[in-house]
Amino acid sequence: MMKDITNETYINWYENMLFWRKFEDKLASVYIQQKVRGFLHLYNGQEAILAGSLHAMDLTKDRMITAYRNHVQPIGMGVDPKNVMAELFGKSTGTSSGLGGSMHIFSKEHRFHGGHGIVGGQIPLGAGMAFGDKYHGRDSVTLCFMGDGAVRQGSLHETLNLAMLWKLPVVFIVENNGYAMGTSVERTSNHTDIWKLGLGYEMPCGPVDGMNPAAVAEAIYEAVERARRNEGPTFLEAKTYRYRGHSMSDAQLYRTKDEVEEYKKIDPIVQVKDKILEEKIASAEELEEIDKRVKEKVKECEEFAENSPFPDKNIMYDSVYEQENYPFIKHKLK
């Protein structure tokens, strides 16, 4: 039976989602200062999917794998946010010693398996982890997230077929934010109901309100329990929206500002805050205290990342080569 969604749940959802949002807002700010390099894909607007999923999971044994929009998921799974921010700063205290960066965050300890930069590359990996758990008799379920653009990859269909054939304990969740980079779903498919792809494999499937953490929690829990009963996978489409571009370099010419503002009316953080105030779960003053706490926590993460050292350059060689006399030739510049 799923944990009850209580008043405390809504308070936790508000604080967690607000922290994730402000954490990434800070990343956007330091990115402009070139303290974070490379690509940067932000999750702003999609936080309800993570909040609801975490409520439905058993964090002592279940796993999570996702694509490159992967900064806040490991935090939700239990990774110290200081180490996540340090990774984006390229520092040695980061989750991958500063060598992975934005798109490659991992934590074996907390069963967060990345962070994958190849579109759709995580889909067969998620099924593979689920196969491993089933093979070894572990009572674990893998949640495998992807964007709407990834469902156009052939690997998805190969994976769905095998997952059903072998009744793997995996839940596939499409975070449909409307645009694959800058291409709308309408321009890539003759139907816009992505969840119906599961029908071709007779896989349990359906749509979910991805802006409502309670709706997500109920759908994910049902899918997780089905997998835990050895009844196989589920394919869910969480309909959501991202308020920032595909990445920080995205000019967003494919949508209007009015469209973004319209979706901000159903911002998951605002929805949860409104419910808290309307049902007198907490006062405005108590929420302000949460806001201050979140702001201070983000500041601590930034200071930790700033003050951490960069990795020694030898670690790059040690991570690639096994033998100590590295098999490459150094050419002296004349």
ChimeraX attribute file (.defattr): number of C-alpha atoms within 10 A of each C-alpha:
attribute: neighborCount
match mode: 1-to-1
recipient: residues
	/A:1	7
	/A:2	13
	/A:3	11
	/A:4	10
	/A:5	14
	/A:6	10
	/A:7	15
	/A:8	13
	/A:9	15
	/A:10	20
	/A:11	18
	/A:12	14
	/A:13	24
	/A:14	23
	/A:15	20
	/A:16	22
	/A:17	24
	/A:18	21
	/A:19	23
	/A:20	22
	/A:21	21
	/A:22	19
	/A:23	22
	/A:24	20
	/A:25	16
	/A:26	17
	/A:27	23
	/A:28	20
	/A:29	12
	/A:30	15
	/A:31	18
	/A:32	11
	/A:33	10
	/A:34	11
	/A:35	15
	/A:36	21
	/A:37	15
	/A:38	12
	/A:39	16
	/A:40	24
	/A:41	21
	/A:42	25
	/A:43	24
	/A:44	21
	/A:45	23
	/A:46	27
	/A:47	27
	/A:48	29
	/A:49	27
	/A:50	22
	/A:51	25
	/A:52	24
	/A:53	24
	/A:54	21
	/A:55	22
	/A:56	23
	/A:57	24
	/A:58	15
	/A:59	16
	/A:60	10
	/A:61	13
	/A:62	22
	/A:63	23
	/A:64	26
	/A:65	26
	/A:66	26
	/A:67	23
	/A:68	22
	/A:69	24
	/A:70	26
	/A:71	29
	/A:72	23
	/A:73	23
	/A:74	24
	/A:75	19
	/A:76	20
	/A:77	21
	/A:78	14
	/A:79	19
	/A:80	14
	/A:81	25
	/A:82	21
	/A:83	24
	/A:84	28
	/A:85	30
	/A:86	29
	/A:87	26
	/A:88	28
	/A:89	28
	/A:90	27
	/A:91	26
	/A:92	20
	/A:93	22
	/A:94	26
	/A:95	26
	/A:96	20
	/A:97	19
	/A:98	25
	/A:99	21
	/A:100	16
	/A:101	26
	/A:102	28
	/A:103	22
	/A:104	22
	/A:105	27
	/A:106	22
	/A:107	15
	/A:108	9
	/A:109	10
	/A:110	19
	/A:111	20
	/A:112	25
	/A:113	23
	/A:114	23
	/A:115	25
	/A:116	21
	/A:117	17
	/A:118	11
	/A:119	16
	/A:120	23
	/A:121	18
	/A:122	25
	/A:123	26
	/A:124	19
	/A:125	16
	/A:126	28
	/A:127	25
	/A:128	18
	/A:129	22
	/A:130	28
	/A:131	21
	/A:132	15
	/A:133	18
	/A:134	19
	/A:135	10
	/A:136	8
	/A:137	9
	/A:138	13
	/A:139	15
	/A:140	22
	/A:141	29
	/A:142	29
	/A:143	25
	/A:144	25
	/A:145	27
	/A:146	24
	/A:147	24
	/A:148	25
	/A:149	22
	/A:150	22
	/A:151	19
	/A:152	15
	/A:153	13
	/A:154	10
	/A:155	16
	/A:156	19
	/A:157	18
	/A:158	12
	/A:159	17
	/A:160	24
	/A:161	17
	/A:162	16
	/A:163	25
	/A:164	20
	/A:165	12
	/A:166	14
	/A:167	19
	/A:168	29
	/A:169	32
	/A:170	31
	/A:171	29
	/A:172	25
	/A:173	25
	/A:174	25
	/A:175	23
	/A:176	26
	/A:177	22
	/A:178	19
	/A:179	21
	/A:180	18
	/A:181	16
	/A:182	16
	/A:183	14
	/A:184	17
	/A:185	19
	/A:186	12
	/A:187	11
	/A:188	14
	/A:189	11
	/A:190	8
	/A:191	11
	/A:192	13
	/A:193	15
	/A:194	21
	/A:195	20
	/A:196	19
	/A:197	20
	/A:198	22
	/A:199	12
	/A:200	10
	/A:201	16
	/A:202	13
	/A:203	19
	/A:204	18
	/A:205	23
	/A:206	18
	/A:207	18
	/A:208	24
	/A:209	16
	/A:210	27
	/A:211	25
	/A:212	24
	/A:213	28
	/A:214	23
	/A:215	17
	/A:216	25
	/A:217	26
	/A:218	18
	/A:219	22
	/A:220	27
	/A:221	22
	/A:222	15
	/A:223	27
	/A:224	27
	/A:225	18
	/A:226	19
	/A:227	23
	/A:228	19
	/A:229	11
	/A:230	14
	/A:231	16
	/A:232	22
	/A:233	31
	/A:234	30
	/A:235	25
	/A:236	27
	/A:237	26
	/A:238	29
	/A:239	21
	/A:240	24
	/A:241	23
	/A:242	21
	/A:243	18
	/A:244	17
	/A:245	20
	/A:246	21
	/A:247	16
	/A:248	16
	/A:249	11
	/A:250	13
	/A:251	12
	/A:252	15
	/A:253	9
	/A:254	11
	/A:255	14
	/A:256	9
	/A:257	10
	/A:258	9
	/A:259	10
	/A:260	14
	/A:261	12
	/A:262	10
	/A:263	16
	/A:264	16
	/A:265	10
	/A:266	16
	/A:267	23
	/A:268	27
	/A:269	23
	/A:270	14
	/A:271	16
	/A:272	23
	/A:273	21
	/A:274	12
	/A:275	14
	/A:276	20
	/A:277	13
	/A:278	11
	/A:279	10
	/A:280	11
	/A:281	16
	/A:282	17
	/A:283	13
	/A:284	13
	/A:285	9
	/A:286	11
	/A:287	17
	/A:288	11
	/A:289	12
	/A:290	19
	/A:291	17
	/A:292	10
	/A:293	14
	/A:294	21
	/A:295	16
	/A:296	13
	/A:297	17
	/A:298	22
	/A:299	16
	/A:300	14
	/A:301	19
	/A:302	20
	/A:303	14
	/A:304	18
	/A:305	25
	/A:306	16
	/A:307	11
	/A:308	16
	/A:309	15
	/A:310	18
	/A:311	16
	/A:312	11
	/A:313	8
	/A:314	8
	/A:315	13
	/A:316	13
	/A:317	13
	/A:318	12
	/A:319	9
	/A:320	9
	/A:321	12
	/A:322	10
	/A:323	9
	/A:324	8
	/A:325	7
	/A:326	11
	/A:327	9
	/A:328	6
	/A:329	6
	/A:330	6
	/A:331	6
	/A:332	5
	/A:333	4
	/A:334	3
